[in-house]
Amino acid sequence: MTQQYPFFEAHGEPRELGRQHGEQAAEQIRGYLDFLAQSLRLTREQLRQRALRFQSLFEKSCPSLLEEASGLAEGAKLTLADALVAQMRGELAQVTDGACTTFAIGAHGTATQTTFVGQTSDNPPELEHFGYMLKLRPTNKPAMLMWTFGGMLGYHGINEHGVSHFANALGGGPSWKFALSHYPLKRLILEQHSLRGVLQLMREFSVCSNGNYMLADGSGAILDVELTSDGPFVPELQERFLVHSNHFLCSEHACEANFQHSLKDTFPRLDRMRALIDNRFGSIELSDVQRFLADHDGHPVSICRHSHAGPEGPMLGPSGKTVSAIIAEPEQRRLHVTLGNPCENPFVTYSL
């Protein structure tokens, strides 16, 4: 049998949307909360108390998501504080996990004249046990499809307008501040109709830490934004394609002091993905992109990342691996997703 993530679907008003999600993903949510407590070295009660500090920010910035989180808690038979813990993740201890590689290839670079955008999601291997595909049909909002885990209401995905987003952690940069995590924003991005709406949202939504966004929409537009606690920064635009890993590229923050806080393999991964795309540019097919994401140049800390016995990194430990590879086709409203490393498991296709 093909190895693939569980698939859950929910529809309706925010509270009902959350309740259906929580009922279906209760096992993954409970497991993730236990893992988060263990990995952050905090008790479940300590996590709840920290998460409740952010409740007023949810009320102010995204009240519909707070309502959905309440439904999530009901469905999974947990407290609202538990549901908020899932939305804040490592930010409750000001910790960042991840070593992802993202890309976007415009229509002029592909054989089919359509866009490809996506990433490897490199995280602690335990996340494979808590991940799932989630299709949501909110009342009076765009339908959306996400790969997510552990009750996260917003993560990597695509909506019915082709708006797609993927992400990288960033080393260094502006300091942490008291604000919401990136995950509510990721969900709100999937409620937008175009990249114009996404950029406006990013200017208005304050986040506590720094992260990179690889973006596309159904018109074929592509964009990369480094969103920091000081606001959004757009690196110099490349006309042919976009690639990002785990260090800053914008002129404001691309400096040695910040690079010291990034994984050493972020630089060769960026160069390797650029070379792979450039070599096939103009005739890239889906199978090529799948091959790029399974690339082992620099193994084990390659684009397709594997656990290893090396030293602890500043953003991801040696056990970190590619827990999913994801490719979106915005014009077709499709996602192709692997469970774990793409060198070991096939891509499974999901559509809106």
Beta strands, then each sheet from edge to edge (+ up, - down):
strand 1: 7-12
strand 2: 101-105
strand 3: 116-123
strand 4: 131-138
strand 5: 144-149
strand 6: 156-159
strand 7: 164-169
strand 8: 211-216
strand 9: 222-228
strand 10: 231-233
strand 11: 241-244
strand 12: 321-329
strand 13: 334-337
strand 14: 348-351
sheet 1: 1+ 4+ 5- 6+ 7- 8+ 9- 10+
sheet 2: 11+ 2- 3+ 12- 13+ 14-
end
